[in-house]
Amino acid sequence: MLGCSFRVDKSQSEAGHWLVEILMGNVPLEIDGNADSSRRLLYSYNENDSPVAYQLLSDWKTIAKLYGPVLELSAYMNDKLLKSKTFNVISYDYKEIVVAYGPENQFTVSFSWNKAASEFQMAFGSRSRVMQPNPHAQVAVPLLAIFNQTR
């Protein structure tokens, strides 16, 4: 983390609305061909929901849970033998990662941490121009079970 700022707006109600801006450095992944080395994250919190500190800590736990697997994926992607671009990271916001793969990167899989269930969740999708379901969705349950057991 390179920096963090907090802003509180109490103009709308007694309870404050917090905006937290975090500047992260050395993003471990190249996202859709962009190797930007920093990323600005914005989080919004309301004091009505629960104490802001608890909400922020909960988000940090989520970020930490996903960061380990992302670092492993980054090492895999940087392997010189695997530079064939068989898959591409199309989104990573520290809470969720979306990877495109397959012919013309038409299929997607997303990973995120489910705070309530204390486990990762996975969703398969498609970016195909023709409405084509992702054939790998059939193995989502066993793959997710293995992924959660090894984390």
C-alpha positions as CSV (number, residue, x, y, z in Angstrom):
1,M,0.0,0.0,0.0
2,L,1.5,3.3,-1.1
3,G,-1.1,5.6,0.5
4,C,-4.5,5.8,2.1
5,S,-6.9,8.7,2.7
6,F,-10.3,9.0,4.5
7,R,-13.1,11.4,3.8
8,V,-16.2,11.8,5.9
9,D,-19.4,13.4,4.7
10,K,-22.0,14.1,7.3
11,S,-24.1,16.6,5.2
12,Q,-26.8,14.1,4.5
13,S,-27.3,12.6,8.0
14,E,-25.9,12.3,11.5
15,A,-24.3,9.1,10.5
16,G,-21.3,9.7,8.3
17,H,-20.6,8.4,4.9
18,W,-17.0,7.4,4.6
19,L,-15.0,7.3,1.3
20,V,-11.7,5.5,1.6
21,E,-9.1,5.8,-1.1
22,I,-6.2,3.4,-1.2
23,L,-3.3,3.5,-3.6
24,M,-1.7,0.1,-4.1
25,G,1.7,-0.3,-5.7
26,N,3.3,-3.2,-7.7
27,V,0.1,-4.8,-9.0
28,P,1.1,-8.4,-9.4
29,L,-0.8,-9.1,-12.6
30,E,-0.9,-7.7,-16.1
31,I,-4.5,-6.9,-16.7
32,D,-5.8,-7.1,-20.3
33,G,-2.3,-6.3,-21.6
34,N,-1.8,-3.3,-19.2
35,A,1.2,-3.7,-16.9
36,D,0.3,-0.6,-14.8
37,S,2.4,-0.8,-11.6
38,S,-0.2,0.9,-9.3
39,R,-3.9,0.9,-8.7
40,R,-6.3,3.2,-7.0
41,L,-9.1,1.6,-5.0
42,L,-12.2,3.3,-3.7
43,Y,-14.4,2.0,-0.9
44,S,-17.5,3.5,0.4
45,Y,-18.9,2.9,3.9
46,N,-21.9,4.1,5.9
47,E,-21.7,4.4,9.7
48,N,-25.3,3.1,9.9
49,D,-24.4,-0.4,8.7
50,S,-21.7,-1.2,11.3
51,P,-18.6,0.6,12.6
52,V,-16.5,1.7,9.7
53,A,-13.4,0.1,11.2
54,Y,-15.0,-3.3,11.1
55,Q,-16.2,-2.9,7.5
56,L,-12.7,-1.8,6.4
57,L,-11.1,-4.7,8.3
58,S,-13.5,-7.1,6.6
59,D,-12.5,-5.8,3.2
60,W,-8.8,-6.1,4.0
61,K,-9.4,-9.7,5.0
62,T,-11.1,-10.3,1.6
63,I,-8.1,-8.6,-0.2
64,A,-5.6,-10.8,1.8
65,K,-7.5,-14.0,1.1
66,L,-7.4,-13.5,-2.7
67,Y,-3.9,-12.0,-2.9
68,G,-2.1,-15.3,-2.3
69,P,-3.7,-17.1,-5.2
70,V,-3.2,-14.1,-7.4
71,L,0.5,-14.1,-6.6
72,E,0.7,-17.8,-7.5
73,L,-1.1,-17.0,-10.8
74,S,1.2,-14.1,-11.5
75,A,4.3,-16.4,-11.1
76,Y,2.7,-18.9,-13.4
77,M,1.9,-16.2,-16.0
78,N,5.5,-14.8,-15.8
79,D,7.0,-18.2,-16.6
80,K,8.9,-17.8,-19.8
81,L,7.7,-21.2,-21.1
82,L,4.0,-20.2,-20.6
83,K,4.0,-16.9,-22.4
84,S,1.7,-18.3,-25.1
85,K,-1.3,-16.3,-23.6
86,T,-3.6,-19.3,-23.3
87,F,-5.5,-17.1,-20.8
88,N,-5.8,-13.4,-20.0
89,V,-6.7,-11.6,-16.8
90,I,-9.4,-9.2,-17.8
91,S,-10.2,-7.8,-14.3
92,Y,-8.6,-7.7,-10.9
93,D,-9.8,-5.2,-8.2
94,Y,-8.2,-7.0,-5.2
95,K,-11.6,-8.5,-4.2
96,E,-12.3,-10.4,-7.4
97,I,-10.3,-11.7,-10.4
98,V,-11.8,-12.5,-13.8
99,V,-9.8,-14.6,-16.2
100,A,-10.6,-15.2,-19.9
101,Y,-9.5,-18.3,-21.6
102,G,-10.2,-20.7,-24.5
103,P,-10.4,-20.0,-28.2
104,E,-10.3,-16.2,-28.6
105,N,-10.6,-15.9,-24.8
106,Q,-14.3,-16.5,-25.1
107,F,-14.8,-18.2,-21.7
108,T,-14.4,-16.6,-18.3
109,V,-14.0,-17.7,-14.7
110,S,-14.1,-15.4,-11.8
111,F,-12.8,-16.0,-8.2
112,S,-13.8,-14.0,-5.1
113,W,-13.8,-14.5,-1.4
114,N,-17.3,-15.0,0.2
115,K,-17.0,-13.4,3.7
116,A,-20.3,-14.9,4.9
117,A,-19.4,-18.5,4.0
118,S,-15.6,-18.0,4.7
119,E,-14.7,-19.7,1.4
120,F,-13.9,-18.8,-2.2
121,Q,-16.6,-18.7,-4.8
122,M,-16.2,-19.3,-8.5
123,A,-18.4,-18.4,-11.5
124,F,-18.0,-19.5,-15.1
125,G,-19.2,-17.3,-17.9
126,S,-18.8,-16.6,-21.6
127,R,-17.8,-13.6,-23.7
128,S,-18.8,-15.2,-27.0
129,R,-20.8,-13.2,-29.5
130,V,-23.0,-16.2,-29.9
131,M,-24.8,-17.1,-26.7
132,Q,-22.7,-20.2,-25.8
133,P,-22.6,-21.5,-22.3
134,N,-19.3,-22.2,-20.7
135,P,-18.7,-25.9,-20.9
136,H,-16.6,-25.9,-17.8
137,A,-19.4,-24.8,-15.5
138,Q,-20.3,-28.5,-15.0
139,V,-17.1,-29.0,-13.0
140,A,-17.4,-25.9,-10.9
141,V,-18.5,-27.6,-7.7
142,P,-15.6,-30.1,-7.5
143,L,-13.0,-27.6,-8.6
144,L,-14.2,-25.1,-6.0
145,A,-14.1,-27.8,-3.3
146,I,-10.5,-28.6,-4.2
147,F,-9.5,-24.9,-4.4
148,N,-11.0,-24.2,-1.0
149,Q,-9.4,-27.3,0.6
150,T,-6.0,-26.2,-0.6
151,R,-6.3,-22.7,0.7
